Amino acid sequence: MRTYRIASIPGDGIGVDVTVEARKVLDRVAELHGFGLEWTEFDWSCERYTETGRMMPDDGIERLSTFDSILLGAVGFPGVPDHVSLWGLLIPVRRAFAQYVNLRPVRLLPGTVSALANRSADELEMVIVRENSEGEYSTIGGRHNGGAPGEFAVQESVFTRTGVERIVRYAFELARTRSGHVCSATKSNGIIHTMPFWDQIFAEVAAEYPDVRSEQCHIDALAARMVQQPDRLDVVVGSNLFGDILSDLAAAVTGGLGMAPSGNINPPGEHPSMFEAVHGSAPDIAGQGIANPVAQVLTGAMLLRHLGEPDAAQAMDTAVEKVLAEGVVATPDLGGRATTAELGSAIAAAL
């Protein structure tokens, strides 16, 4: 029997609550489809940071490198600055394992309502391909003249030909399996160096894919299109910052962040990939048993699909759709009274 070794990092807040349910569903689907999941849980979190001063131990990356995949909950808690929690765990893992693709599929699921009026599920389905290893999220720069009237901060962006080319090519390859349409997020009319460089490479790669329709759109106009004409979008590729913003907007218009999964992908498979729900740790409702586990369950399906278990992944997707369509078991954000555990159990039973 095939057995996959999975590292589980529940993290903080509702990350802990929803990861329990995702694992419940994953274990059940593995049993039904004839493979095994061997879990190892790590307590790396903001709570650990307050006790030790580190989000993860010095050998954390080395320890994770032995696993087939990583399931992450959510990171963040009051009292620990966001830049500390993110740069102490999530971002180092992404970069150490060359997880240069952040893949965020969004769609309007059965039984859910979009913030956009009169839009069907067919019109609200797209995927954001976000560059995940460089771009605007760099450590180059600093703050100077602290406290003085002339105090200033400098933040450098890093765009390499290799980094841009590989993420754009990934988007075109993905589009070939979907509608055959890629839209690039840019802002070359205002950002004078990096965005024209991005546009140039996008055009070069597009020329290699004459069968895929392509266009580029300024980020502000693209955000407006996502709200006004979401049916015109399928695969959207963007830099680290632009992809981050657009994927949250896309999730918001297709039912909310509580429904959106994501994956930090190392396409060659040389290192483990890491999967996490788009939503945050929501400490205000943590431990109350009311968090929606759907995003983390769908994240688990992405994990299985990446490991080469498409049938099991599809079974999880179908189970989620069945339960949501029935509407009998729903958490408060979906208009119901069910607990996190009850919704997780209902999805597992629907398999």
N, C-alpha and C positions, 0 to 999 in steps of 0.2 A: 504493500500500500504506500502510495506517495505521502510523504509527510513534509510539511513546510514549517520552518522555524520562524516564528513571528515575534518581534519585540513589541511590547505594548507599553506606551507611555501615556497614562491617563491624563497627567498634567494637573490642571487646576479647575476649580469651580465645577460647572456642569460637564466639563471634559471627563471627569471621573464618572458621573452619572450615565452619560450616553455611551461611553466606551464599554461599560458592563453589558449594556443591551446589544451593542454591535457584536461583541464577542459571543453573546448568547445565540444570535442569529447565525454568525459565522460557524460556530461549532455544530449547529444543527444542519446547516447546508453541507458542511464537510462530511458529516455522518451519512447524509442521504446520497451524496455523490461519490463516496468511496475514496476519500483522501483524508489525511490527518492534519491538524494544526497544533503545533507544539508552541505554547505561549511562554514567554518570559517577561515578567512585568518589572518596570523600573519606576522608582518613585521620584523621578526628576521633575521638579516643579518649583513654583515660587515659595511654597512651604519649605522645601529643602533649602532654597536660597536663604531664607531668613534664619535657618539653623546653622548652615555651613558657609554661607557667602558664595556658593556656587550653584548654578542651576543643574549642572551635571558634573560628575567627577572628571579628573584630568584624563583618565583613560576611556571616557565615555564613547568617543568616536571609534576607538579600537574595539570596544565591546560590541557596539552595534554592527560593526563590519562583518560579523560572522553570521548575521541573520539573512533570511531570504527577503524579508520585507519588514516595514515598521508601521504600526498603527498608533497615531498620535491623537490625544484628546484635544485639549485646548490649553493654551498657556497664558497666564496673566492673572494678577490678583492685586487688590488695593494695597498700597504700601510698597510695592515693588514697581519701579518705573518700567514702562513698556519697553524702552530701549534696552533695559537690563535683561528682562525676561526673553526677549526675542533674540538678542545678540548672544545670550548665554546658552541657548539651546537650539531653537528652530533654525536660525540662519547658519550657524556653524555646521549643522547636520546637512543642510541643503548643499553647502559649498564643498564640504569634505567629500561627499559622495557624488559630486557632479550632477546633482538633480536640477539640471538646467531648464527643464520644462515644468511649469506649474500649470496643470491641466484642470480647468474648471468648467465642466458641463452644467448647463442650467436648462430646466424645462418646467412647464406648468404641469404638475402632477394631478391625478384625479382627486377630487374632493377638496382641492385647494382653490383659492381665489386670487387672481392677480390684482395688483394695485392699479392696473390699466383696465379701463372699462371696455367691454365688448371685444375682447381678444380671446381667440381660441388657443387650444394647446398646440395646434399646428403652427401658429404664428409665434408662439413663445417657446422656442427651442433653439439653443445655440451653444457654442463652446468657446470659451476664452482660453487662448494659448498665451501664457505669460512668460516672458523671459525671467529666469529665476535665480541667476547667479551673478549678475553684474548690473549695468545700467545705473540708475539713480541711487541704488542702495549700496553705497560704498562707505568705507571708513576714511577716505581721503579728504582732508580738510581740517578745520578747527575753529575755535573761538579765540578772539584776540582783544586786548585792551579791556579786560573784564571790569565792569562797573563804571568805566569812563564814558563820557558822552560819545566818544568815537568807537565804542565797542562794536565789533562786527563778527559775523560767522561766515565761513566759506565751506561750501559742500561741493565736492567734485563728483561728476558722473563718469563712469567708465563704460565705453562701448567698444568692444573689439570686433574685428571682422569675423573671427571664428564664432564668437558668441551670438552675434546678430544673424549670421548666415545659418547656423544650425537651428535656431528657433524658428526662423522664417521657413526653412525647408521642412521642418516638422509640421508646421501649419499647412503647407501645401500637400504634403503626403496625407495628412488627416483629411483634408478637403476632398481628396480623391475617393475616400471611402464614404463621403457624405454627399452634399449637394454640388460640390465642385466650385465653391465660391469662398474666397478669402478676402477679408478687409483688414488693412493695416492701420493701426492707430498711430498718428504722427502729430507733430506740432512744428513742422519745419518753417512755418511762417514767423515763428517767434523765437525758437531755440535754434541758434544759427549754426552750430557745429554738429552736435550729435544727431539731431533729427534729419538733416539732409544726408548724413552718412547712413542712417537707418534706411531712408527712402531709396538711396542709391542701391544698397544691397538688396532691398526688397524687390526692386525692379529687375536686378540681375537674376535673382532666383526665379522670379515670375516668368522670365523668358524661357526658363527650362521646363515650364509646365504650361504649354499652350492649351492644354485641355481643361485648365482650371481658370475660371474667371477671377480676376483680381482687381482691387482698387485700393487706394489709400484715402484716408479721411482724417481731418484734423480732430483731435481728441474732443474738443468742445462740441463740434458738429456731430461727432459720433455718439457722444452721450445723449444729445438731443434725439438722434435717430433711434437709439435704443429704447427711448420712451415713446416716440411718436410713430416709428415705423420698424418695430422689432422684426417683422416678417422679412425685412430686407437683409437680415444678418444671419450668418450661419457660423463660419469659423472667423473669429476675430483674433489677430495676433498683435501683441503690444509689448512694450518695454516693461521692466520690472514695476515701475510706478504706475504707468498707464494701465497695464494689465491688472494690477491690484485694485485700482479704483473701478475700472469697468466691470470686473467680475462681481464686485459687491453690488454695483448698480444692476447688473443683469440678474443676480439672485433676487434682489428686492422686487423687480418687476415680474418675476416668475414665481412668486409665492413666499419669498422671504428667505433670510439667511439660514433659518432652521431647516431648510430643505435642500441645501446645496452642498455637495461633496467636492473634494478636490484631491489631486495627487501631485506629489513632488517626484518627478520621474527622471530616472537615469536611463535614457533610451537604449544604450548599448547593453545594459544589464551587467555592467562591470561592478556595480555597487548596489546595495539595497535601495529601493525607492521607499518613500514615506508618504502615507496617506492620512489626511486630516479633513474634518469638516471645515467649511468656510467660516462658520460662526465662531464667536469668541467664548470666553469662559463664563460669562454672565454670572458673576459671583452673587448678585442680588437674589437669584433664584436657586443657587447651588444647594444640593442636599434636600430640597423640598419635594423631590419626586414629581416635578411638573415639566421638566425640560423635554423638548421634542427630540427623540433619538433618530429621526428619519435621516438627517444629513449624515450622521456617523454610520448608520447602517448602509446607506448608499455608498459611502466612502469605503466600507468593507467590500462591497461589490466591485468597486474599482480595483481594490487590492487583489482580489481573486482573478479578475480579468487580466491584470498585468502579470500575474503568476502563471497564466496559461490555463485557467479554469473558466472559460467563457460560459459554459452551461450552468455552472453553479452561480456565477455572477448574474446571469439573466434570471435565474430562479429567485434570487434575492430582489432584483428590481421588480419582478412580477408580483412577488409577495407584498412588497411595499405598496404597489399600485392597487392591488386587490383590497388590502386593509383600508387604505385611504378612500377608495371609491365606495366601499360599504359604509364608511362613516360611523360605524358603531363604536369603535374604540379610537378615541382621539384625545390628544392632550389639550390643555386649555387654549394654547395659541391657535389650535385648529377648531376651536369652538366646542370642545368636549370637556369631559371631566376625568378622563383616564390619567393614570400615573405614567411616568416614564417606563417603569417596569411592565405595566400592563400593555402598553403599545409595543414594546419590544417583544413580549411574549406572543402577542397577537400576530406579529410579523413572522416570528419563528414558526408558529402553528400553521400559518398560511403557506408555508413551504410544502 
